[in-house]
Amino acid sequence: MVVIRLARGGAKARPFFNIVVADKRTRRDGRFIERIGFYNPIATASEESIRIAQDRLTYWKGVGAQTSPTVDRLIDQAAKKAA
């Protein structure tokens, strides 16, 4: 099964997450199919904290990819910011 989930990057105490499409069996930070966005939980007010390519998200959901609960929450958060 294909899932849309977070892959952690950044340094110790400075997390940065990529929103990726990956096979469910791969490791969290392992191989992925496509990177469709990012989430920076410690972004300041002048920096962008979340970006998601909506066209790619729609495509992957259309072909059956499941989103993780955290990514669902981030998608809702990004939609509220955009509106």
Backbone as JSON Lines, residues from 0, in Angstrom:
{"i":0,"aa":"M","n":[0.84,-1.17,0.0],"ca":[0.0,0.0,0.0],"c":[0.9,1.24,0.0]}
{"i":1,"aa":"V","n":[0.41,2.29,-0.65],"ca":[1.13,3.55,-0.72],"c":[0.54,4.51,0.3]}
{"i":2,"aa":"V","n":[1.42,5.18,1.06],"ca":[0.97,6.12,2.09],"c":[1.63,7.48,1.88]}
{"i":3,"aa":"I","n":[0.95,8.51,2.34],"ca":[1.49,9.86,2.35],"c":[1.79,10.15,3.81]}
{"i":4,"aa":"R","n":[3.08,10.38,4.13],"ca":[3.48,10.53,5.52],"c":[4.64,11.5,5.63]}
{"i":5,"aa":"L","n":[5.07,11.73,6.87],"ca":[6.19,12.62,7.14],"c":[7.5,11.82,7.2]}
{"i":6,"aa":"A","n":[8.56,12.42,6.67],"ca":[9.91,11.88,6.8],"c":[10.74,12.95,7.5]}
{"i":7,"aa":"R","n":[11.36,12.61,8.61],"ca":[12.07,13.61,9.41],"c":[13.42,13.92,8.83]}
{"i":8,"aa":"G","n":[13.76,15.19,8.9],"ca":[15.08,15.67,8.51],"c":[15.52,16.7,9.53]}
{"i":9,"aa":"G","n":[16.5,17.5,9.18],"ca":[16.96,18.53,10.1],"c":[18.02,17.99,11.04]}
{"i":10,"aa":"A","n":[18.26,18.76,12.09],"ca":[19.3,18.4,13.06],"c":[18.66,18.1,14.41]}
{"i":11,"aa":"K","n":[19.5,17.72,15.34],"ca":[19.02,17.46,16.69],"c":[18.42,18.74,17.26]}
{"i":12,"aa":"A","n":[17.21,18.64,17.79],"ca":[16.46,19.77,18.37],"c":[16.04,20.81,17.34]}
{"i":13,"aa":"R","n":[16.2,20.54,16.03],"ca":[15.75,21.43,14.97],"c":[15.04,20.6,13.9]}
{"i":14,"aa":"P","n":[13.85,20.08,14.21],"ca":[13.19,19.16,13.28],"c":[12.7,19.86,12.01]}
{"i":15,"aa":"F","n":[12.69,19.1,10.93],"ca":[12.16,19.54,9.64],"c":[11.6,18.28,9.0]}
{"i":16,"aa":"F","n":[10.39,18.35,8.48],"ca":[9.75,17.16,7.93],"c":[9.41,17.36,6.46]}
{"i":17,"aa":"N","n":[9.7,16.36,5.65],"ca":[9.24,16.32,4.27],"c":[7.95,15.51,4.23]}
{"i":18,"aa":"I","n":[7.01,15.96,3.43],"ca":[5.78,15.2,3.2],"c":[6.03,14.37,1.96]}
{"i":19,"aa":"V","n":[6.05,13.05,2.14],"ca":[6.45,12.16,1.06],"c":[5.39,11.1,0.78]}
{"i":20,"aa":"V","n":[5.44,10.59,-0.43],"ca":[4.63,9.43,-0.83],"c":[5.58,8.25,-0.83]}
{"i":21,"aa":"A","n":[5.25,7.22,-0.05],"ca":[6.14,6.08,0.09],"c":[5.35,4.79,0.24]}
{"i":22,"aa":"D","n":[6.05,3.68,0.01],"ca":[5.47,2.38,0.28],"c":[5.38,2.2,1.79]}
{"i":23,"aa":"K","n":[4.31,1.62,2.26],"ca":[4.08,1.47,3.7],"c":[5.17,0.65,4.38]}
{"i":24,"aa":"R","n":[5.82,-0.25,3.65],"ca":[6.81,-1.15,4.24],"c":[8.18,-0.52,4.42]}
{"i":25,"aa":"T","n":[8.42,0.65,3.82],"ca":[9.74,1.27,3.94],"c":[9.86,2.02,5.27]}
{"i":26,"aa":"R","n":[11.1,2.27,5.67],"ca":[11.36,2.99,6.91],"c":[10.87,4.42,6.82]}
{"i":27,"aa":"R","n":[10.68,5.05,7.97],"ca":[10.15,6.42,8.02],"c":[11.0,7.38,7.2]}
{"i":28,"aa":"D","n":[12.31,7.32,7.34],"ca":[13.2,8.23,6.64],"c":[13.88,7.56,5.45]}
{"i":29,"aa":"G","n":[13.36,6.42,5.03],"ca":[13.99,5.67,3.95],"c":[13.54,6.12,2.58]}
{"i":30,"aa":"R","n":[13.56,5.18,1.67],"ca":[13.24,5.46,0.27],"c":[11.79,5.91,0.12]}
{"i":31,"aa":"F","n":[11.56,6.86,-0.78],"ca":[10.21,7.33,-1.04],"c":[10.01,7.47,-2.54]}
{"i":32,"aa":"I","n":[8.75,7.58,-2.95],"ca":[8.4,7.68,-4.36],"c":[8.48,9.13,-4.83]}
{"i":33,"aa":"E","n":[7.88,10.03,-4.05],"ca":[7.85,11.44,-4.44],"c":[7.73,12.32,-3.2]}
{"i":34,"aa":"R","n":[8.39,13.46,-3.24],"ca":[8.28,14.47,-2.17],"c":[7.26,15.49,-2.65]}
{"i":35,"aa":"I","n":[6.17,15.68,-1.86],"ca":[5.12,16.58,-2.3],"c":[4.99,17.83,-1.44]}
{"i":36,"aa":"G","n":[5.85,17.97,-0.45],"ca":[5.79,19.18,0.38],"c":[6.71,19.08,1.57]}
{"i":37,"aa":"F","n":[6.57,20.07,2.46],"ca":[7.36,20.08,3.68],"c":[6.58,20.7,4.82]}
{"i":38,"aa":"Y","n":[7.05,20.45,6.04],"ca":[6.48,21.03,7.25],"c":[7.63,21.4,8.17]}
{"i":39,"aa":"N","n":[7.67,22.68,8.57],"ca":[8.69,23.18,9.47],"c":[8.01,23.61,10.76]}
{"i":40,"aa":"P","n":[8.02,22.79,11.81],"ca":[7.29,23.11,13.03],"c":[7.88,24.27,13.82]}
{"i":41,"aa":"I","n":[9.13,24.65,13.58],"ca":[9.74,25.73,14.34],"c":[9.96,26.98,13.48]}
{"i":42,"aa":"A","n":[9.16,27.14,12.44],"ca":[9.29,28.31,11.57],"c":[8.86,29.56,12.31]}
{"i":43,"aa":"T","n":[9.55,30.65,12.04],"ca":[9.16,31.92,12.61],"c":[8.02,32.52,11.8]}
{"i":44,"aa":"A","n":[7.51,33.65,12.24],"ca":[6.37,34.27,11.56],"c":[6.72,34.68,10.12]}
{"i":45,"aa":"S","n":[7.98,35.02,9.86],"ca":[8.37,35.45,8.51],"c":[8.68,34.28,7.58]}
{"i":46,"aa":"E","n":[8.8,33.07,8.1],"ca":[9.11,31.9,7.29],"c":[7.86,31.09,7.0]}
{"i":47,"aa":"E","n":[7.91,30.36,5.9],"ca":[6.81,29.48,5.53],"c":[6.91,28.2,6.35]}
{"i":48,"aa":"S","n":[5.81,27.81,7.0],"ca":[5.88,26.64,7.87],"c":[5.4,25.37,7.19]}
{"i":49,"aa":"I","n":[4.52,25.5,6.2],"ca":[4.02,24.31,5.52],"c":[3.74,24.63,4.06]}
{"i":50,"aa":"R","n":[4.1,23.67,3.19],"ca":[3.79,23.79,1.77],"c":[3.45,22.39,1.25]}
{"i":51,"aa":"I","n":[2.34,22.29,0.55],"ca":[1.91,21.02,-0.03],"c":[1.51,21.27,-1.47]}
{"i":52,"aa":"A","n":[2.01,20.46,-2.38],"ca":[1.62,20.54,-3.79],"c":[0.24,19.9,-3.92]}
{"i":53,"aa":"Q","n":[-0.8,20.72,-3.98],"ca":[-2.17,20.22,-3.98],"c":[-2.48,19.34,-5.18]}
{"i":54,"aa":"D","n":[-1.92,19.66,-6.35],"ca":[-2.18,18.83,-7.53],"c":[-1.64,17.42,-7.36]}
{"i":55,"aa":"R","n":[-0.44,17.3,-6.8],"ca":[0.15,15.98,-6.57],"c":[-0.58,15.23,-5.45]}
{"i":56,"aa":"L","n":[-1.01,15.96,-4.42],"ca":[-1.79,15.34,-3.34],"c":[-3.09,14.76,-3.88]}
{"i":57,"aa":"T","n":[-3.77,15.52,-4.72],"ca":[-5.01,15.06,-5.33],"c":[-4.77,13.84,-6.21]}
{"i":58,"aa":"Y","n":[-3.68,13.87,-6.97],"ca":[-3.35,12.73,-7.83],"c":[-3.13,11.46,-7.01]}
{"i":59,"aa":"W","n":[-2.29,11.55,-5.97],"ca":[-1.96,10.36,-5.19],"c":[-3.17,9.83,-4.42]}
{"i":60,"aa":"K","n":[-4.01,10.73,-3.91],"ca":[-5.24,10.26,-3.26],"c":[-6.16,9.61,-4.27]}
{"i":61,"aa":"G","n":[-6.17,10.11,-5.5],"ca":[-7.01,9.54,-6.55],"c":[-6.61,8.13,-6.97]}
{"i":62,"aa":"V","n":[-5.33,7.83,-6.84],"ca":[-4.88,6.48,-7.21],"c":[-4.82,5.54,-6.0]}
{"i":63,"aa":"G","n":[-5.32,6.01,-4.85],"ca":[-5.48,5.11,-3.71],"c":[-4.52,5.26,-2.56]}
{"i":64,"aa":"A","n":[-3.69,6.29,-2.56],"ca":[-2.76,6.47,-1.44],"c":[-3.53,6.92,-0.19]}
{"i":65,"aa":"Q","n":[-3.13,6.39,0.95],"ca":[-3.74,6.74,2.22],"c":[-2.85,7.77,2.92]}
{"i":66,"aa":"T","n":[-3.47,8.73,3.61],"ca":[-2.69,9.72,4.36],"c":[-2.62,9.32,5.83]}
{"i":67,"aa":"S","n":[-1.51,9.67,6.44],"ca":[-1.37,9.42,7.88],"c":[-2.21,10.44,8.63]}
{"i":68,"aa":"P","n":[-2.57,10.16,9.88],"ca":[-3.36,11.12,10.66],"c":[-2.68,12.48,10.8]}
{"i":69,"aa":"T","n":[-1.37,12.5,10.96],"ca":[-0.65,13.76,11.08],"c":[-0.7,14.56,9.79]}
{"i":70,"aa":"V","n":[-0.54,13.89,8.66],"ca":[-0.62,14.58,7.38],"c":[-2.04,15.09,7.14]}
{"i":71,"aa":"D","n":[-3.06,14.35,7.55],"ca":[-4.44,14.85,7.47],"c":[-4.59,16.16,8.23]}
{"i":72,"aa":"R","n":[-4.03,16.21,9.44],"ca":[-4.11,17.42,10.25],"c":[-3.37,18.57,9.58]}
{"i":73,"aa":"L","n":[-2.21,18.31,8.99],"ca":[-1.45,19.35,8.32],"c":[-2.15,19.85,7.06]}
{"i":74,"aa":"I","n":[-2.84,18.96,6.35],"ca":[-3.58,19.38,5.15],"c":[-4.71,20.32,5.55]}
{"i":75,"aa":"D","n":[-5.41,20.0,6.63],"ca":[-6.46,20.9,7.13],"c":[-5.87,22.24,7.57]}
{"i":76,"aa":"Q","n":[-4.73,22.2,8.22],"ca":[-4.07,23.42,8.68],"c":[-3.65,24.28,7.49]}
{"i":77,"aa":"A","n":[-3.13,23.68,6.44],"ca":[-2.71,24.43,5.25],"c":[-3.91,25.02,4.52]}
{"i":78,"aa":"A","n":[-5.02,24.29,4.5],"ca":[-6.25,24.79,3.84],"c":[-6.79,26.01,4.59]}
{"i":79,"aa":"K","n":[-6.72,25.99,5.92],"ca":[-7.2,27.14,6.71],"c":[-6.31,28.35,6.48]}
{"i":80,"aa":"K","n":[-4.99,28.15,6.35],"ca":[-4.09,29.25,6.09],"c":[-4.33,29.86,4.71]}
{"i":81,"aa":"A","n":[-4.61,29.0,3.74],"ca":[-4.82,29.46,2.36],"c":[-6.13,30.24,2.22]}
{"i":82,"aa":"A","n":[-7.12,29.89,3.01],"ca":[-8.43,30.54,2.89],"c":[-8.51,31.85,3.62]}
